[in-house]
Amino acid sequence: MGGHAGCAGLSDRGRRQAAALAERLAATGELADVDAVYTSLMARAVETAAILAPALGGATAVQDCDFCEHHPGEGDGLTYQEFDRRWPVPDRWDPEARRDPGGETWNEMAARVRRGLDGILARHAGGTVLVVCHGGVVVHTMIRWLGLTMPVTASGGRAWLDPANTSLTEWRFGAPPVWFRGTADGVTLVRFNDHGHLIRADALL
């Protein structure tokens, strides 16, 4: 459980994955026009942003806890197995449940991520912003902007979303493409879990 205290940064594999993404971005220039970069406070995200910086014109990332992964409480630093042993997964999913003492609820994390995203939209309207964050944050964007409902049991009830480490998820805000003219302005999911660059990085294990 890698919260603030339990996160020691990237593994060697994680550094290879981040380097593969940086190489891709440098070659394609797909984020060459980025206006701002944000990252969570967790060491693995901060390190990833530093590896990507040369491919982003040397942009300095602004650290913001609103983009951190779920905040565990007393479980921070434990293995998943030990965490589950101490605080078993409940039979019924509850967005207000607090698994471990001091841990964040689903709704608390959702509100935190929403605050961070809304702040970016207000500060950088019309711009391109990169947020170096975590799978849980990406999932919250999907549930919010796609209007997905959550399952009522721990076992699910619908397909889950599983973005790969260093994958790209892209949202566009404002007027939709010309072929949808006549519809209201809104939010478009441009891509999700784009991680083709990892084929080479994972081959280096």
C-alpha positions as CSV (number, residue, x, y, z in Angstrom):
1,M,0.0,0.0,0.0
2,G,2.1,2.9,-1.3
3,G,0.6,6.0,0.2
4,H,2.7,9.1,1.0
5,A,4.9,7.3,3.5
6,G,4.9,3.9,1.9
7,C,6.0,5.1,-1.6
8,A,9.8,4.8,-2.1
9,G,9.7,5.9,-5.8
10,L,9.9,3.9,-9.0
11,S,11.3,0.4,-9.3
12,D,13.9,-0.3,-12.1
13,R,11.1,-1.5,-14.2
14,G,9.1,1.6,-13.6
15,R,12.1,3.8,-14.6
16,R,12.4,1.8,-17.9
17,Q,8.7,2.3,-18.5
18,A,8.9,6.1,-17.8
19,A,11.9,6.3,-20.1
20,A,10.1,4.5,-22.9
21,L,7.2,7.0,-22.6
22,A,9.7,9.9,-22.6
23,E,11.4,8.5,-25.7
24,R,8.0,8.2,-27.4
25,L,7.0,11.8,-26.5
26,A,10.3,13.2,-27.7
27,A,9.9,11.3,-31.0
28,T,6.3,12.2,-31.7
29,G,6.1,15.6,-30.2
30,E,2.5,14.8,-29.1
31,L,2.9,16.8,-25.9
32,A,5.4,19.4,-27.2
33,D,2.8,22.2,-26.8
34,V,2.0,21.4,-23.1
35,D,1.2,24.5,-21.1
36,A,1.6,23.0,-17.6
37,V,2.6,19.8,-15.9
38,Y,1.1,18.7,-12.6
39,T,2.1,15.7,-10.5
40,S,1.0,14.1,-7.3
41,L,3.1,14.3,-4.2
42,M,3.9,10.6,-4.2
43,A,7.6,9.8,-5.0
44,R,6.8,7.5,-8.0
45,A,4.8,10.2,-9.8
46,V,7.4,13.0,-9.0
47,E,10.2,10.7,-10.4
48,T,8.1,9.9,-13.5
49,A,7.5,13.6,-14.2
50,A,11.3,14.3,-13.8
51,I,12.1,11.6,-16.4
52,L,9.5,13.0,-18.8
53,A,10.6,16.6,-18.4
54,P,13.2,16.7,-21.2
55,A,10.5,15.5,-23.7
56,L,8.2,18.3,-22.5
57,G,10.7,21.2,-23.1
58,G,12.0,20.9,-19.5
59,A,8.7,21.9,-17.9
60,T,8.7,21.9,-14.1
61,A,5.9,19.9,-12.6
62,V,3.7,21.5,-9.9
63,Q,3.1,19.0,-7.1
64,D,-0.6,18.8,-6.0
65,C,-1.9,16.3,-3.5
66,D,-5.3,16.3,-5.2
67,F,-3.8,14.0,-7.8
68,C,-2.4,11.5,-5.3
69,E,-3.5,7.8,-5.3
70,H,-5.9,6.7,-2.6
71,H,-4.7,7.8,0.8
72,P,-4.4,4.8,3.1
73,G,-4.3,5.4,6.8
74,E,-2.7,2.8,9.2
75,G,-2.2,0.5,6.2
76,D,0.3,2.7,4.5
77,G,3.4,0.6,3.7
78,L,1.8,-2.8,4.2
79,T,1.7,-5.5,1.6
80,Y,-1.8,-6.0,-0.1
81,Q,-2.0,-9.4,1.6
82,E,-1.4,-8.0,5.1
83,F,-3.8,-5.1,4.4
84,D,-6.6,-7.5,3.4
85,R,-5.9,-9.7,6.4
86,R,-6.3,-6.9,8.8
87,W,-9.2,-5.2,7.1
88,P,-11.0,-7.7,4.8
89,V,-12.8,-6.5,1.7
90,P,-16.5,-5.9,2.7
91,D,-19.2,-8.0,1.0
92,R,-21.1,-4.9,-0.1
93,W,-19.3,-2.0,-1.7
94,D,-19.9,1.3,0.2
95,P,-18.5,4.6,-1.1
96,E,-18.4,5.8,2.5
97,A,-16.5,2.8,3.8
98,R,-13.1,3.4,5.5
99,R,-11.1,0.2,5.2
100,D,-8.3,1.0,7.6
101,P,-8.3,3.6,10.4
102,G,-7.5,7.0,8.9
103,G,-7.9,5.8,5.4
104,E,-9.7,7.7,2.7
105,T,-13.2,6.7,1.5
106,W,-14.1,6.4,-2.1
107,N,-16.2,9.6,-2.0
108,E,-13.5,11.5,-0.2
109,M,-11.0,10.6,-2.9
110,A,-13.6,11.4,-5.6
111,A,-14.1,14.9,-4.1
112,R,-10.4,15.5,-3.9
113,V,-9.7,14.5,-7.5
114,R,-12.6,16.5,-8.7
115,R,-11.3,19.6,-6.9
116,G,-7.9,19.2,-8.5
117,L,-9.3,18.7,-12.0
118,D,-11.7,21.6,-11.7
119,G,-8.9,23.8,-10.6
120,I,-6.8,22.9,-13.7
121,L,-9.8,23.5,-16.0
122,A,-10.3,27.0,-14.5
123,R,-6.6,27.9,-14.6
124,H,-5.7,26.5,-18.1
125,A,-8.9,26.9,-20.2
126,G,-8.0,26.2,-23.8
127,G,-4.6,24.9,-23.0
128,T,-2.9,21.5,-22.9
129,V,-2.1,20.1,-19.4
130,L,-0.3,16.9,-18.4
131,V,-1.2,15.4,-15.1
132,V,1.3,12.7,-13.9
133,C,-0.9,10.8,-11.5
134,H,-2.1,7.2,-10.7
135,G,-4.5,4.6,-11.9
136,G,-7.1,5.4,-9.2
137,V,-7.1,9.1,-10.3
138,V,-7.6,8.0,-13.9
139,V,-10.5,5.7,-12.9
140,H,-12.2,8.6,-11.1
141,T,-12.0,10.8,-14.2
142,M,-13.6,7.9,-16.2
143,I,-16.4,7.4,-13.7
144,R,-17.1,11.2,-13.4
145,W,-17.0,12.3,-17.1
146,L,-18.5,9.1,-18.6
147,G,-21.3,9.1,-16.0
148,L,-20.5,5.5,-14.9
149,T,-22.2,3.9,-11.9
150,M,-20.3,1.9,-9.3
151,P,-21.1,-1.7,-8.4
152,V,-23.0,-2.5,-5.2
153,T,-20.9,-5.5,-4.3
154,A,-17.2,-6.0,-3.8
155,S,-17.2,-8.5,-6.7
156,G,-18.2,-5.9,-9.2
157,G,-21.3,-5.8,-11.4
158,R,-19.6,-4.3,-14.4
159,A,-16.3,-4.3,-16.2
160,W,-13.5,-2.6,-14.2
161,L,-11.0,0.0,-15.6
162,D,-7.4,-0.9,-15.4
163,P,-5.0,1.7,-16.9
164,A,-1.4,0.6,-17.3
165,N,1.4,2.4,-15.6
166,T,2.7,5.2,-17.8
167,S,-0.3,4.9,-20.1
168,L,-1.9,8.0,-21.6
169,T,-5.5,8.9,-21.1
170,E,-6.6,12.1,-22.9
171,W,-9.7,14.3,-22.4
172,R,-10.8,17.2,-24.6
173,F,-13.0,20.0,-23.2
174,G,-15.0,22.4,-25.2
175,A,-16.5,22.2,-28.7
176,P,-16.8,18.6,-30.1
177,P,-15.3,17.7,-33.5
178,V,-16.9,19.1,-36.6
179,W,-18.8,15.9,-37.4
180,F,-20.8,16.4,-34.2
181,R,-21.7,20.0,-34.9
182,G,-25.0,21.0,-33.6
183,T,-24.4,19.2,-30.3
184,A,-23.7,20.9,-27.0
185,D,-20.1,21.7,-25.9
186,G,-18.9,19.1,-23.5
187,V,-16.2,16.5,-22.7
188,T,-14.7,14.0,-25.2
189,L,-12.6,11.0,-24.2
190,V,-9.9,11.0,-26.9
191,R,-7.9,8.0,-25.7
192,F,-7.7,5.6,-22.8
193,N,-4.8,3.3,-21.7
194,D,-2.6,4.2,-24.6
195,H,0.6,2.2,-23.7
196,G,2.1,1.0,-26.9
197,H,5.5,2.3,-25.8
198,L,5.5,-0.4,-23.0
199,I,6.0,-3.2,-25.5
200,R,9.7,-2.3,-25.7
201,A,10.1,-1.4,-22.1
202,D,8.6,-4.6,-20.8
203,A,10.9,-6.6,-23.2
204,L,13.9,-5.2,-21.2
205,L,13.0,-7.1,-18.0
